[in-house]
């Protein structure tokens, strides 16, 4: 048994049975036999919840023993060339022998679950694997090893899946961050990273995490959502999609604004589908998340400093270098600091059609946030000059929002039309009009134009996008 993937020197002889943990001894040897317990039997019947909890603890301790045996027996370097079927069969063989040595009997369902969890421990991310494979889950939030929450349809619920202990959770975190060349420990207790499928990963470990490591995973759908998908989901209207296609194709500079979890990156991905396939695009991100489908895409990712505090490459460094790489468009995943001034200068110096995202509650707040980021960059610039730079660089602010019922909507499309004195002039072209609440707290509303004709209508026409006049007409609630 396990002759192909056994470590050199490992013996096939059965090891002496070790003293099984008390929870393991509760395994029944026959269906009709009552479970043995190491503690005295209490008067009265045990609550079903207690039985379920004890069963989970027993399976967890069995899994610990089997995982140790797998690590002792398997040649992990040889497993890199093994197929999934071969590895699963190897795990089944080793676990069957180990269970016999421990004198443990499990039913078919328990064995199947155990083998699947062991496979995930050896090749994947352990308890996280079933959550990552569940397409209905959008976010995974971990507050210590025993508290895992998931978001489905905008609502948070607690998962039954847990980690063995804090050490187990830290091992999985280290496995994730080391795969992308990053580190997390007591001296550097927080980290941004990404999973193999592009999902966003953030972790903060003790001593900063008081009750255990804090982890958040923003999952990305395997199938990238396009404009038609978002329209079908009700994220925005067909008229807004028609307008956005013209805006992106005619190389307006676009900022996608919104709060955390509002769908900014998803919207940016969808808008990028309107970019022509013959344009050279450079993307700059802290953690690579954008999924552009064009042929000519260069992706850049910032890098944190090493243990000695050297080797950091910031988004601003990437952006400065990108300007020397002949891009047609530059897309910054999120502008949050001093790179804003370089982004605005790029938009003003021949890189029309560039896009980025920022955190803001509405379009006017978005402009104020740009001003604040310029100020924080250390550049001493008069307020009027600062606003003149913004009004000349940014053409369109697309505001997305996550509503109380968990739905995500494009709540506003606002154009920046220039300066009036010291004030940046703006006009809203489309908005989401809320009209009330439906059953279960579902928000009722509709998308409508504001009645204002686009400031860029003539530009659209010159580029071959002569939009019908009726898309700017307000729509009454049904």
Rosetta blueprint (number, residue, H / E / L):
1 X L
2 X L
3 X L
4 X L
5 X L
6 X E
7 X L
8 X L
9 X L
10 X L
11 X L
12 X L
13 X L
14 X L
15 X L
16 X L
17 X L
18 X L
19 X L
20 X L
21 X L
22 X L
23 X L
24 X H
25 X H
26 X H
27 X L
28 X L
29 X L
30 X L
31 X L
32 X L
33 X L
34 X L
35 X L
36 X L
37 X L
38 X L
39 X L
40 X L
41 X L
42 X L
43 X L
44 X L
45 X L
46 X L
47 X L
48 X H
49 X H
50 X H
51 X H
52 X H
53 X H
54 X H
55 X H
56 X H
57 X H
58 X H
59 X H
60 X H
61 X H
62 X H
63 X H
64 X H
65 X H
66 X H
67 X H
68 X H
69 X H
70 X H
71 X H
72 X H
73 X H
74 X E
75 X L
76 X L
77 X L
78 X H
79 X H
80 X H
81 X H
82 X L
83 X L
84 X H
85 X H
86 X H
87 X H
88 X H
89 X H
90 X H
91 X H
92 X H
93 X H
94 X H
95 X H
96 X H
97 X H
98 X H
99 X H
100 X H
101 X H
102 X H
103 X L
104 X L
105 X L
106 X L
107 X L
108 X H
109 X H
110 X H
111 X H
112 X H
113 X H
114 X H
115 X H
116 X H
117 X H
118 X H
119 X H
120 X H
121 X H
122 X H
123 X H
124 X L
125 X L
126 X L
127 X L
128 X H
129 X H
130 X H
131 X H
132 X H
133 X H
134 X L
135 X L
136 X L
137 X L
138 X L
139 X E
140 X E
141 X E
142 X E
143 X E
144 X L
145 X L
146 X L
147 X L
148 X E
149 X E
150 X E
151 X E
152 X E
153 X L
154 X L
155 X E
156 X E
157 X E
158 X E
159 X L
160 X L
161 X L
162 X L
163 X L
164 X L
165 X L
166 X H
167 X H
168 X H
169 X H
170 X H
171 X H
172 X H
173 X H
174 X H
175 X H
176 X H
177 X H
178 X H
179 X L
180 X L
181 X L
182 X L
183 X L
184 X L
185 X L
186 X L
187 X L
188 X L
189 X L
190 X E
191 X E
192 X E
193 X E
194 X E
195 X L
196 X L
197 X L
198 X L
199 X L
200 X E
201 X E
202 X E
203 X E
204 X E
205 X L
206 X L
207 X L
208 X L
209 X L
210 X L
211 X L
212 X L
213 X L
214 X E
215 X E
216 X E
217 X E
218 X E
219 X L
220 X L
221 X L
222 X L
223 X L
224 X L
225 X L
226 X L
227 X H
228 X H
229 X H
230 X H
231 X H
232 X H
233 X L
234 X L
235 X L
236 X L
237 X L
238 X H
239 X H
240 X H
241 X H
242 X H
243 X H
244 X H
245 X H
246 X H
247 X H
248 X H
249 X H
250 X L
251 X L
252 X L
253 X L
254 X E
255 X E
256 X E
257 X E
258 X E
259 X L
260 X L
261 X L
262 X L
263 X L
264 X H
265 X H
266 X H
267 X H
268 X H
269 X H
270 X H
271 X H
272 X H
273 X L
274 X L
275 X L
276 X L
277 X L
278 X L
279 X L
280 X L
281 X E
282 X E
283 X E
284 X E
285 X E
286 X L
287 X L
288 X L
289 X L
290 X L
291 X L
292 X L
293 X L
294 X L
295 X L
296 X L
297 X E
298 X E
299 X E
300 X E
301 X E
302 X L
303 X E
304 X L
305 X L
306 X L
307 X L
308 X L
309 X L
310 X L
311 X L
312 X L
313 X E
314 X L
315 X H
316 X H
317 X H
318 X H
319 X H
320 X H
321 X H
322 X H
323 X L
324 X L
325 X L
326 X L
327 X L
328 X L
329 X E
330 X E
331 X E
332 X E
333 X L
334 X L
335 X L
336 X L
337 X L
338 X L
339 X H
340 X H
341 X H
342 X H
343 X H
344 X H
345 X H
346 X H
347 X H
348 X H
349 X L
350 X L
351 X L
352 X L
353 X L
354 X L
355 X E
356 X E
357 X E
358 X E
359 X E
360 X L
361 X L
362 X L
363 X H
364 X H
365 X H
366 X H
367 X H
368 X H
369 X H
370 X H
371 X H
372 X H
373 X H
374 X H
375 X H
376 X H
377 X L
378 X L
379 X L
380 X L
381 X L
382 X L
383 X H
384 X H
385 X H
386 X H
387 X H
388 X H
389 X H
390 X H
391 X H
392 X H
393 X H
394 X L
395 X L
396 X E
397 X E
398 X E
399 X E
400 X E
401 X E
402 X E
403 X L
404 X L
405 X L
406 X L
407 X L
408 X E
409 X E
410 X E
411 X E
412 X E
413 X E
414 X E
415 X E
416 X E
417 X E
418 X E
419 X E
420 X E
421 X L
422 X L
423 X E
424 X E
425 X E
426 X E
427 X E
428 X E
429 X E
430 X E
431 X E
432 X E
433 X E
434 X E
435 X E
436 X E
437 X E
438 X L
439 X H
440 X H
441 X H
442 X L
443 X E
444 X E
445 X E
446 X E
447 X E
448 X E
449 X E
450 X L
451 X L
452 X L
453 X L
454 X L
455 X L
456 X L
457 X H
458 X H
459 X H
460 X H
461 X H
462 X H
463 X L
464 X L
465 X L
466 X L
467 X L
468 X L
469 X H
470 X H
471 X H
472 X H
473 X L
474 X L
475 X L
476 X L
477 X L
478 X L
